[in-house]
């Protein structure tokens, strides 16, 4: 069960890393692009959205560490399965709480994809 938690946390952190990599840092834009981004997308919201992605990744790592300790301390297979189910439930709840963030990032991605390279 610890392998399942490790695998799932690695999978989610890789997905969040890919999402974070899809959106360039604000300093990587040139002057014209920064002005367009300030008009179309608020700079503060863009930076806040990127920081929320990093925060979600940190929360997943902390949760996985805590639940691995709980599984190691449990004494029966039944408790391990219950702990694993609660781990998945908490992670899905954390991801669903960030639903508006993912919608906003989708909007940003559609705007950034229309920029000429």
N, C-alpha and C positions, 0 to 999 in steps of 0.2 A: 504493500500500500504506500510505502514511502516513495517507491519508484514511480508510482502513478502520480503522486503529488509533485515530485521533481519534474517528471515529464510534462505534466500539464502546466506548471509554472514556467518552464523553459519555453514551451510552445507559445504561451501568452506573451511572455517578454519578447520573444522573437517577432511576433505579430506587431506588438507595440513599437518595437525598434524599426520595423519596416514602415509603419505609419509615420513615425517621427522622421525617418529618412526621406519620406516622400515630400515633406514640407521643408524647404530650405531655411536656414537661419536668416534672420532679418538683415544681418550684416552682409550677406552674400548678394543682396539685390543692389543694382546700380541706382543712381539718383532718380532717374525717370520712373523706374519700377517702384521705388519707395513712395514717390508721390502718388502714383496710381493706386498702390496698396492702401495708402492713407485715405484716399478718397473712397475706394470700393470696400475695403476692409479696414476696420479700426486696428491700428498698430497694437494697442494695448490688449485687445481681445485676441489678436493673433498670437502674441507672446504668452498670454495667459492660457490659451488653448494648448500650446506646446508644453508649457509647464505642467498643465493638468495631465497630459500624457505621461510625462516623466514621473509625476506623483503617483499615478495609477500603477506604473511599473514598480515603483518602490513599495507600494501597498501590497502588491501581489507577492513580491519577494519576502516581505515581513510575514504575511499570512502563511506562506508556504513553510517558512522556518518554524513558526509557532505550531502549526499543525503537524509537522514532522516530529517535533518534540512530544506533542500529545499522543501521537501514534506509538512512539517508542515507549512511552510511559503506560500505555494501556495494556491490559492483561488478557484480553480475549479478542478473538477474531470479530465477534459481533460488535464490540465497541470500536474496533478499527474501522469497520464498514460504516458505522454511524458517524464517526469522525470524518471519514472521507466524504460522505454525503453532505455533511454540514459545510465542509470546506468548499465543495462545488457550489452549494447554495449561496454561500457568502460571496464567492467570486462572481457568480452570475448576477447577484444583487448589486455588487459594486460596479459591474460593467453596465447594467441597466440604468443605474443612477447617472452614468455619464452619457446617456442617450443624446441629450442636447449638444454635448461636446462633439459627438460623432457627426451629428447633422451639420453643425457649424463647420467642421473640418471638411465635410463633403462639399459644402458651399464654397469654401476657400479653394479646394482642389479644382472645382469647376472653373473658378475665376483664374487661378494660376495656370491652368492648362491652356487657356486661351491667349496667354502671353506669347509673343514671338520669341523664339530662342535666339 
